[in-house]
Amino acid sequence: LFNGYVGKFSLIDSHYRALDVWGGVQTRYAMFSVMICVDMERCDLRLEEENDAGNWKSLFESMRNYSNRQYALILPILKRSLITPKEFYALLALLLCEIDAPEDETELVVSTIGEISEEVLDELQTYYTEEMGISNFSTRLGNLMTLSHAIR
């Protein structure tokens, strides 16, 4: 059921962490976890010392190209949205709910996912109105949904 979720989660998590740590849109560093940060401009530096580095260099170049495409798509939306940590967690939950359920999934699974999505949106509304004091939160919610769609 959650076949494609790990890739989506990793993508938004690394972008959000990089933006949070460095405070701006940049493409040099990729935060893959609290403990793993990669300098995308120097990831193949060690390979220059090895004799059989050709295949590794191709792999790193492919990774760099893929990352740059993702950065170009996701980071501007993420920066413009200025999402808070609570919105980030809601985004992850919404991404979890936007799965493509196989045709043989039961109605119970599909309705449960719909209920979770509805609960997340209700909690976001409460967060916006009560904790942030925003009465018109359509722009913030729209940015969050746009980000969710871009990642999907």
C-alpha positions in Angstrom: 0.0 0.0 0.0 2.8 2.4 0.8 5.1 1.4 -2.0 6.1 4.9 -3.2 6.0 6.6 0.2 9.7 6.2 1.2 10.9 8.1 -1.9 8.4 11.0 -1.3 9.2 11.1 2.4 12.9 11.2 1.8 12.6 13.9 -0.9 10.6 16.3 1.2 12.5 15.5 4.4 15.9 16.2 2.8 14.7 19.5 1.2 13.0 20.7 4.4 16.1 19.9 6.6 18.4 21.6 4.1 16.2 24.7 4.1 15.9 24.6 7.9 19.6 24.2 8.5 21.0 26.7 5.9 18.0 29.1 6.0 17.8 29.6 2.2 17.4 27.9 -1.1 20.7 26.3 -2.1 21.6 23.3 -4.1 25.0 22.5 -2.8 24.1 20.5 0.4 21.6 17.7 0.7 20.4 16.7 4.2 19.3 13.1 4.1 18.9 12.8 7.9 20.0 14.5 11.1 23.3 12.7 10.7 23.9 12.6 7.0 24.6 15.6 4.9 26.2 15.4 1.4 28.1 18.2 -0.3 26.7 17.7 -3.8 29.7 19.5 -5.4 32.3 17.3 -3.7 30.7 13.9 -3.4 33.0 12.4 -6.0 36.2 14.0 -4.6 37.4 10.7 -3.0 36.9 8.8 -6.2 39.5 10.8 -8.0 42.1 8.9 -6.0 40.8 5.5 -7.0 41.8 3.8 -10.3 38.4 2.3 -11.1 36.2 5.3 -10.4 34.5 5.6 -13.8 31.2 3.8 -12.8 31.0 5.7 -9.5 31.5 9.0 -11.2 28.6 8.3 -13.6 26.5 7.3 -10.6 27.3 10.5 -8.8 26.7 12.6 -11.8 23.3 11.0 -12.3 22.5 11.7 -8.6 23.6 15.3 -8.9 21.5 15.8 -12.0 18.4 14.2 -10.4 18.9 16.3 -7.2 19.2 19.5 -9.2 16.0 18.8 -11.0 14.2 18.1 -7.7 15.7 21.2 -6.1 14.5 23.3 -9.0 11.0 22.0 -8.6 10.5 21.6 -4.8 12.7 24.2 -3.2 11.1 27.4 -4.6 7.7 26.2 -3.5 9.0 25.1 -0.1 10.8 28.5 0.4 7.7 30.5 -0.6 5.4 28.4 1.6 7.5 29.1 4.8 6.0 26.1 6.4 6.2 25.5 10.1 7.3 22.2 11.7 3.7 21.4 12.4 2.8 22.0 8.8 5.7 19.9 7.7 4.4 16.9 9.8 0.9 17.5 8.3 2.4 17.5 4.8 4.0 14.1 5.5 0.6 12.8 6.7 -1.1 14.2 3.6 1.5 12.6 1.4 0.9 9.3 3.2 -2.8 9.7 2.4 -2.3 10.5 -1.3 -1.2 7.0 -2.2 -2.4 5.3 -5.3 -4.4 2.4 -3.7 -4.3 -0.8 -5.7 -7.7 -1.8 -7.3 -7.9 -4.8 -5.0 -7.7 -2.7 -1.8 -10.7 -3.0 0.4 -13.2 -0.2 0.9 -12.2 -0.1 4.6 -8.6 0.8 3.7 -9.6 3.5 1.2 -12.1 5.0 3.7 -9.6 4.9 6.5 -7.1 6.8 4.5 -9.8 9.3 3.6 -10.7 9.7 7.3 -7.0 10.3 8.2 -6.7 12.9 5.5 -9.8 14.6 6.7 -8.6 14.6 10.3 -5.2 16.1 9.3 -7.0 18.9 7.4 -9.3 19.5 10.4 -6.3 19.7 12.7 -4.5 22.1 10.3 -7.6 24.3 10.4 -7.5 24.3 14.2 -3.8 25.0 14.2 -4.2 28.0 11.8 -7.1 29.6 13.7 -6.2 28.9 17.3 -2.4 28.6 17.4 -1.4 30.9 14.6 -4.4 33.3 14.9 -5.1 33.3 11.1 -8.7 33.6 10.1 -8.1 33.3 6.3 -5.6 30.5 6.0 -6.4 29.6 2.3 -3.0 30.8 1.1 -1.1 28.7 3.6 -3.2 25.6 3.0 -3.0 26.2 -0.7 0.8 26.4 -0.6 0.9 23.2 1.4 -1.4 21.4 -1.0 0.7 22.7 -4.0 3.8 21.3 -2.4 2.1 18.0 -1.7 1.0 17.8 -5.4 4.5 18.7 -6.6 6.1 16.0 -4.6 3.5 13.4 -5.6 
